[in-house]
Amino acid sequence: MTDIKKFLRKNKICPACIAKKAMAATQIHLNGADRFSNGVALTPMGWASWNLFRNRINENLIEEIAKAMRDSGLAECGYQYVNIDDCWMSSSRDADGRLQGDLGTFPSGIKTLCEKVNALGLKLGIYTSNGTLTCEDLPSSLYHERTDAETFAEWGVEYFKYDFCHNIPIPSNAPEISKVTLTLPGKADGIVLHAEDAELRGNAILLSDPKMADTGRYVTGLESGGGSMIFSNVDIPEDGTYTLTLCLHKTGLKDKYLEIVINDTDVYTLTEPGTKGFTPEGRNQITVSLRKGLNTFKFHNPIASKMDSAARQYRNMAMELQRATKLVAEKNGTDEKPICFSICEWGRNRPWIWGHTAGNLWRTTPDIRPTWLSIIGIYEATVRLYKHAGPGNWNDPDMLEVGNGKLTDDENKAHFSLWCMLAAPLILGNDLRAFIRPDGSVDKDNKVLKIISNKAAIAINQDKLGVQCRRINTNGLTDVLVKPLENNEIAVCLLNKGPREAEVSFSIRDIAKESFVNLPKADEYEIYDIWDDKEFEAKDTVSKKLAPHSVKLYRIKAD
Ligand code: GLA
């Protein structure tokens, strides 16, 4: 079998199949593997509506929660984001195609709500999905990235959670290209780039179809990051906005995607639905900005997997958010309000690998529930991912369930401690209004409030080194976790996952030998027991009996 036949068979290319005209063309931003950084989210702390309130939300509730966050002292502990999760939006966009708050439950609009939350010294967060609808089947942001990012920035939103329901992955197939023309508006003649003159890399090859006009030659093999077609030193006569026409060889019923990279920096994308047509030639036109002089054009589809697709889509939204906040600041002559970007892709496409190039935090698992089993399941999945977390880019084991469901006081403390050790975003999910008595005073004895406002536990979470804990010992039912902290200190968490009391011990000297900690050798160590609010000293081994479903949380330094 010839190479070409092998290629056709391997790629299931059927010359008789035909494709339909282009559907969408957008410009995206590409900065490869750069770390996403917007100076916010070291580590985010706040509250979100979903865990407890689900779809039963309205503007009064959000404002009441914001007031309770301030009045209960939680804001002073570091909680600052008040995040509206799913179900805030109307099922119809407004006349300009913009998202709007539900006309019944958020009648004043999100901008007004944002101003009220800001007036309390707090920040507002919002939610949509990287799909055609949210998980509750309301309008969402896929294909509306620019408009929605601008809308959120104009409203003054400072946190954005982007879910993954109803996602449509970017296809890994690519169109076949016979010719590219570049023309200025109103002019029929322009520059013509023939497929046979291109430099072909990787799997890209030149084929011909006698049924096509002209030479019948076209380039195929541009899919899945496997090949590219390049025209170098294309002489552009003048700066301007050009129409780039891709002349295509119609093929296959599969959707296709193409990126056009100009001078390695400007990236334009095309999506082309695979459908039937009567003729072998197709056309797809986009507008591109070109500079006078020699230009390079690269045509390829770098998407080889669903992971590539998710990474590209989230990164695209991230760049739109950054663009939008700058734009709004320039327009209004105000300080930029960067948007903390929360990737909620449930760990489907290993976001810990690419999340740092796209956002500030990425969910590592499916949704949390207010049960011990759910909390431990999520902890188990996330504790292994310590290498991927760092300042400004965090593993997100989901919003806290402390205070929800039937979790016991021990379970609530353990859940909060684990999230602190994991350097996880601390986004509360309970009803903060419960901490304020009818006379307006704070119920300081409230057990849940005591947990979530424990400043020593929060300090472990917020430690500037931004290092996620490592599990240094486990027997399946009990674990020992260690988190390096500033000033050569460490946090140690003993966890009993099981249903029976268990004894757990650790050797401080052994921990000091671990290369990821920086605990000086000492004759004695000072240990602060965070939940018991007691200090004691130890020379080496510490042994403690732990009740079922409980933790001990320590901060340790050399004496
Ligand atoms: C998904 C997310 C949840 C929540 C809901 C809202 O399930 O993972 O955190 O946002 O959608 O519909």
Residues whose N, C-alpha, C, O or C-beta is under 5 A from the ligand:
A	BS01	GLA	W50 D85 D86 C135 E136 D367
